[in-house]
Amino acid sequence: MTATLTPENTPEPLGNPQLVGVSTPVTDTTAIPTSVPPIQVAPGAINIAVLGSDRREDWEDWHTDVVQIVSIQPDLPSVTILSVPRDLYLYIPGFWMSRINFADMYGEVYKYEGGGPALLQQTLLYNLGIPIHHYVRTDFDGLTGIVNAIGGIDVPVPCRLQDHWYYPDENGEYPIKVLEPGVRHMDGDWALWYARSRLTSSVFDRERRQQQVLEAIWRKARSLELLPRIPELWSQFDSMISTDMDLTTVLELAQIFFRLDSQNVRFRNIGRQQVIPWTTPHGGSVFLPNWPEMEPVISEALAPVPEGRLWRQLQIVEVWNGSQAADWDQLAADRLLHEGFTAVISPADRQDYAQTRLIDFTGATKGSSIPYLQRMFNVSSENVIVAPDPNMAVQYRLIIGADYQTCPY
């Protein structure tokens, strides 16, 4: 797939043909925006669009409800995963204004040159300035199959989640399922439910959970040391995914992913502040890009890893679970890793801490990570203890108390 938008390599517009097999859209009087400048990416970066579709074999109308951009910087290596809201209302080049989750379908139905992924690629480049080099697409069955094939995944669940199960019971009813905060082992069905649910959350929360599932798949694959088995697994997964990458490219990227440290995996989201809720002329609830807020998020996600984050990798935070709640230390350690810190979990001296505390073993003021950690974990200055100790193997200790809020969203 090409990564530039120029007259020479942009497919010819298809005009406004009648949509075959899909309801003809109402003519949209929304003004077509001009294209945005291409975002400057890190040297050598490879951007992959990871797409999740609700398509079924006999369906003529489907949507790509998962759009995650995986940006790989091979040299460090590092990876940033950027979520794109499915209801983002954009110009589909050569067509009309529509939700981004329609672009893939339009490309397939209208036989766009390169198909749905090529049209989605041009849509992302035109509206968000994101160059896409490759794509991977799967559907519900593909996701469940991949997760089951690797023996399930372990997902840190920070927020309580409640929603209907998507399979009916023997009475034809859809039972309510609940996940409490903690580290949860999920098979393919649970992973799909977790990635799709939004009854008690939002579309933005759902996109963060989709990122968690992707990360958990990567962690499990790395723990199983699957790199030597990729040629064998390639044929097994062939029916579960579609991609423009050949086996050689997959092997090259897999070597990068198996060298990757958890601290070098970043998650970024186009969230509430980056969009404007809007109702289309035909009554649809969508999001318009708030470009002044959105552009910095995209630019930071695709740029080289900031030096400040690289510095945090040298800061080791020991986590104690001083509460009686299971897994809270693992949830806190997961948050630290996502912010670039090195986290280690150790047994607490007791489990009756009422409030979360921070202990600073460096005694430093310049370059201290204490203010950052205070904001992350909502620790008051009264609960920060400065105890310089040059013999400590860690720089900071985070003691989780009963007041810890596992859900930061």
LOTIVEX-562727 format. One record per residue (C-alpha): z, x, y. Coordinates in steps of 0.2 Angstrom, whole numbers, padded with zeros to 4 digits, always signed. Example, Ala and Ser with C-alpha at 12.3 -4.5 7.8 and 13.67 -1.06 7.14 Angstrom:
# LOTIVEX-562727
+0039+0062-0022 +0036+0068-0005 
END
This chain:
# LOTIVEX-562727
+0000+0000+0000 -0004+0006+0017 +0010+0009+0030 +0000+0008+0046 -0007-0007+0056 -0024-0002+0063 -0041-0011+0064 -0048+0001+0050 -0036-0004+0037 -0029-0021+0042 -0037-0034+0030 -0049-0046+0039 -0040-0062+0045 -0043-0077+0033 -0044-0089+0047 -0036-0106+0044 -0042-0112+0027 -0035-0127+0018 -0020-0123+0007 -0024-0125-0011 -0009-0131-0021 +0003-0130-0007 +0007-0144+0006 -0004-0141+0021 +0008-0136+0036 +0009-0145+0052 -0001-0136+0066 +0012-0125+0074 +0011-0124+0093 +0023-0110+0094 +0016-0095+0103 +0011-0080+0093 +0021-0065+0098 +0013-0048+0101 +0016-0035+0088 +0031-0023+0090 +0029-0004+0090 +0031+0004+0073 +0049+0010+0070 +0051+0029+0069 +0057+0033+0052 +0065+0049+0045 +0053+0063+0040 +0047+0060+0022 +0055+0043+0020 +0049+0031+0007 +0051+0012+0011 +0051+0000-0004 +0051-0019-0002 +0062-0026-0015 +0057-0044-0017 +0066-0059-0027 +0055-0074-0030 +0060-0091-0036 +0043-0093-0044 +0041-0102-0061 +0026-0101-0072 +0020-0118-0068 +0024-0118-0050 +0011-0119-0036 +0024-0118-0022 +0037-0104-0022 +0046-0093-0010 +0052-0075-0009 +0070-0078-0005 +0076-0060-0007 +0068-0047+0005 +0078-0031+0005 +0070-0014+0012 +0076+0001+0002 +0073+0016+0013 +0074+0033+0003 +0076+0050+0012 +0073+0062-0003 +0079+0078+0005 +0097+0074+0007 +0095+0062-0003 +0101+0046+0005 +0096+0028+0004 +0098+0014+0016 +0096-0005+0011 +0091-0016+0025 +0092-0035+0022 +0079-0047+0030 +0084-0065+0032 +0073-0076+0022 +0072-0089+0036 +0066-0077+0049 +0052-0086+0058 +0038-0073+0061 +0019-0072+0063 +0010-0070+0047 -0005-0060+0052 -0021-0069+0050 -0012-0086+0047 +0001-0094+0058 +0020-0094+0062 +0031-0096+0047 +0046-0091+0038 +0045-0074+0030 +0048-0080+0013 +0031-0089+0013 +0021-0073+0016 +0021-0068-0002 +0015-0085-0008 +0001-0086+0006 -0006-0069+0001 -0007-0075-0017 -0014-0093-0014 -0026-0087-0001 -0032-0072-0011 -0027-0060+0003 -0033-0043+0000 -0019-0034-0009 -0011-0051-0013 +0006-0057-0008 +0015-0040-0006 +0001-0034+0005 +0002-0049+0017 +0021-0047+0017 +0019-0028+0021 +0008-0032+0036 +0020-0046+0041 +0035-0034+0042 +0025-0021+0051 +0018-0033+0064 +0035-0042+0068 +0048-0029+0064 +0039-0012+0065 +0044-0008+0047 +0031+0002+0037 +0031-0002+0018 +0025+0011+0006 +0028+0002-0011 +0035-0015-0017 +0045-0021-0032 +0045-0040-0036 +0055-0049-0049 +0061-0067-0052 +0076-0076-0058 +0072-0072-0076 +0068-0054-0072 +0085-0051-0063 +0095-0058-0078 +0085-0049-0090 +0087-0032-0081 +0106-0035-0079 +0108-0040-0098 +0097-0025-0104 +0109-0013-0096 +0125-0022-0103 +0130-0031-0087 +0136-0024-0071 +0153-0022-0062 +0153-0029-0044 +0167-0027-0031 +0170-0045-0025 +0179-0044-0008 +0177-0063-0004 +0182-0078-0014 +0166-0088-0019 +0164-0105-0025 +0148-0114-0030 +0140-0125-0042 +0134-0117-0058 +0115-0118-0059 +0114-0124-0077 +0121-0142-0081 +0134-0145-0094 +0133-0156-0109 +0136-0171-0097 +0122-0166-0086 +0134-0161-0072 +0134-0145-0063 +0151-0138-0064 +0160-0128-0050 +0162-0110-0053 +0175-0099-0044 +0176-0080-0041 +0192-0073-0034 +0192-0056-0025 +0192-0041-0037 +0181-0031-0048 +0171-0043-0059 +0160-0039-0074 +0144-0049-0073 +0131-0053-0086 +0113-0058-0080 +0118-0076-0077 +0133-0072-0066 +0124-0059-0056 +0110-0072-0052 +0123-0085-0047 +0132-0072-0036 +0116-0066-0028 +0111-0084-0024 +0127-0094-0020 +0130-0100-0002 +0140-0116-0004 +0155-0108+0003 +0147-0094+0013 +0131-0091+0023 +0114-0084+0021 +0120-0068+0029 +0134-0066+0016 +0122-0070+0002 +0111-0056+0008 +0126-0044+0007 +0129-0050-0010 +0111-0046-0015 +0114-0028-0009 +0130-0027-0020 +0120-0032-0035 +0107-0019-0032 +0120-0006-0030 +0129-0011-0046 +0113-0010-0056 +0110+0007-0049 +0128+0013-0053 +0127+0006-0071 +0110+0014-0074 +0117+0031-0067 +0132+0029-0078 +0122+0026-0094 +0111+0042-0090 +0095+0032-0092 +0084+0045-0083 +0077+0052-0100 +0074+0034-0106 +0064+0028-0092 +0047+0030-0100 +0054+0019-0115 +0062+0007-0103 +0046+0005-0092 +0037-0005-0106 +0053-0015-0109 +0054-0020-0090 +0036-0022-0088 +0037-0041-0090 +0052-0042-0079 +0045-0034-0063 +0029-0032-0054 +0026-0016-0043 +0012-0006-0036 +0021+0010-0042 +0015+0019-0058 +0026+0028-0070 +0024+0045-0062 +0030+0038-0045 +0045+0029-0054 +0050+0044-0062 +0050+0054-0046 +0060+0041-0037 +0072+0039-0052 +0076+0058-0051 +0081+0055-0032 +0092+0040-0037 +0101+0050-0050 +0105+0064-0038 +0112+0051-0025 +0130+0051-0021 +0139+0034-0017 +0143+0040+0000 +0125+0042+0004 +0120+0024+0001 +0121+0014+0017 +0119-0005+0019 +0113-0013+0035 +0109-0031+0039 +0099-0041+0051 +0114-0053+0054 +0119-0067+0066 +0119-0056+0082 +0101-0051+0078 +0093-0068+0077 +0092-0084+0087 +0094-0101+0078 +0079-0112+0082 +0071-0128+0076 +0052-0128+0073 +0040-0141+0080 +0040-0149+0063 +0059-0149+0061 +0063-0134+0051 +0079-0124+0054 +0074-0106+0056 +0079-0089+0065 +0069-0081+0078 +0071-0062+0081 +0082-0057+0094 +0072-0041+0097 +0084-0032+0109 +0098-0033+0096 +0087-0032+0081 +0077-0016+0085 +0093-0004+0086 +0099-0010+0069 +0082-0007+0061 +0079+0010+0070 +0096+0016+0064 +0093+0010+0046 +0077+0020+0045 +0082+0035+0055 +0089+0051+0048 +0107+0049+0043 +0118+0052+0058 +0128+0068+0059 +0144+0058+0061 +0142+0049+0044 +0139+0066+0036 +0155+0073+0044 +0164+0058+0036 +0159+0064+0019 +0171+0079+0021 +0185+0067+0025 +0194+0062+0009 +0205+0046+0009 +0217+0043-0005 +0220+0025-0008 +0236+0018-0015 +0238-0001-0020 +0255-0004-0013 +0253-0023-0016 +0254-0033-0032 +0236-0039-0031 +0225-0032-0044 +0210-0022-0039 +0213-0021-0020 +0213-0002-0021 +0196-0003-0029 +0190-0015-0016 +0196-0004-0002 +0189+0012-0010 +0172+0003-0011 +0173-0001+0008 +0177+0018+0012 +0162+0024+0001 +0150+0012+0011 +0156+0019+0027 +0153+0037+0021 +0170+0043+0016 +0175+0051+0000 +0188+0040-0008 +0200+0043-0022 +0212+0031-0030 +0230+0036-0035 +0245+0027-0041 +0256+0020-0028 +0275+0025-0027 +0279+0006-0026 +0270-0011-0024 +0281-0020-0012 +0273-0014+0004 +0272-0029+0016 +0260-0020+0028 +0245-0009+0026 +0248+0009+0032 +0239+0025+0036 +0246+0042+0034 +0237+0057+0043 +0240+0073+0034 +0229+0083+0047 +0239+0080+0063 +0222+0083+0072 +0218+0073+0087 +0200+0079+0091 +0188+0073+0077 +0201+0062+0069 +0195+0048+0058 +0211+0038+0061 +0204+0027+0075 +0189+0023+0064 +0200+0019+0049 +0212+0008+0059 +0197-0003+0064 +0191-0004+0047 +0207-0010+0039 +0215-0018+0054 +0230-0006+0054 +0241-0006+0070 +0247+0010+0078 +0265+0006+0072 +0259+0008+0054 +0250+0025+0057 +0261+0039+0051 +0257+0057+0056 +0263+0070+0043 +0253+0086+0045 +0253+0095+0028 +0240+0109+0025 +0243+0109+0007 +0237+0091+0004 +0221+0090-0005 +0216+0074+0005 +0216+0071+0024 +0222+0053+0024 +0231+0041+0013 +0228+0022+0014 +0242+0012+0007 +0236-0006+0004 +0250-0019+0008 +0252-0037+0005 +0244-0041+0022 +0227-0033+0017 +0212-0044+0020 +0199-0041+0006 +0186-0051+0015 +0180-0042+0031 +0166-0055+0035 
END
